[in-house]
Amino acid sequence: MLKLKPIISHLSLKRLLSTLSPNVLEPLNNRSLIRVAGPDVSNFLQGLITNDIEHLSSGPGCMYTMFLNSAGRILYDAIVYRNSENNTYLVECDTKSADILQKHLKLYRVRRKIDITSLSDELKIYALFDTKNFDLNSNQKLANPPLETPFKAHKELLIYRDPRITNLGLRIIAKSDVNVPEQLGDNFNVTQNSSSKNYRWLRYSLGVGEGVEDLPPGECFPLECNCDYLHGVSFHKGCYVGQELTARVHHTGVVRKRLMPLHFSKIPTKYPDEKIVQENVSLGKLRGIEGDVGLASLRIAKTLAFKELKLGDGVAVTSRPSWWPQEAPKEKIKCA
């Protein structure tokens, strides 16, 4: 039986609550967990993921990453969690791809003593976030919850800061039979979500993709899906599957299209075509719509040249998300 050991300190908890209150708790039924364990598990995962597993040895409790195919295209996005058990990690992925990811892991396991087990029936994942007061223009950095000082009042929960951007709130892992709102108690000021702004709305409003619907397997490259901006790729670690093309694109510094948010001033009455074309200019592809926001893979320069975009009978605008890093001005070098 997997033991849950909380990894959030009282001090870190107060900091998190100061920026995330009141909070909406939403079960993420489209996300599943896989337990990967064994004496060589770190080296095993290191050769398969875009991020550096060594970050979890002394840093944050979880990290964002992606699994790629040999051509450098995304197979699965994931969050890898450090666990209190030695040589054990929990890998969160889209439920639709959980079985395929297990097969992918077992394919590369070869003769290593690595145990790969689905925990979809045993553990559930929740998001705790604020849809009313969060500031899209703010991305305040929070201290990483230290593993050594657990918050004793929540000993049946694993609580993590989302490793991508602060505005996404907290990730909570609990056993399936645990009453999570009761465990969180009044300290977290959990409220019923009375608006249409659910977790998917929050992600889309920020321009963050997640799962096979937003990141179709075998179609996308990690940098085009903002894996680098979301702290999900290391350019300093050794080789991993799909690393060559990812490193080459990074070093050339040319990423012409990325996932970007859409904000609708007029919501389409029916789902628009996937292809986004404006004045005969192909801009990209629509990934999804949730209420008055959407997510699209767009050619950045071409798209930003238009004040608004027409999608079916809907009208939307987009912009560079505030959490994207600022681009350094490019200076022209004069030859003597």
Secondary structure, 3 states (H helix, E strand, C coil): CCCCCCCCCHHHHHHHHHHCCCEEEEECCCEEEEEEECCCHHHHHHCCECCCCCHHHHCCCEEEEEEECCCCCEEEEEEEEECCCCCEEEEEEEHHHHHHHHHHHHHHHCCCCCEEEECCCCEEEEEEECCCCCCCCCCCCCCCCCCCCCCHHHCCEEEEECCCCHHHCEEEEEECCCCHHHHHCHHHCEECCCCCCCHHHHHHHHCCCCHHHHCCCCCCCCHHHCCCCCCCCCCCCCCCCCHHHHHHHHHHCCCCEEEEEEEEEECCCCCCCCEEEECCEEEEEEEEEECCEEEEEEEHHHHHCCCCEEECCEEEECCCCCCCCCCCCCCCCCCC
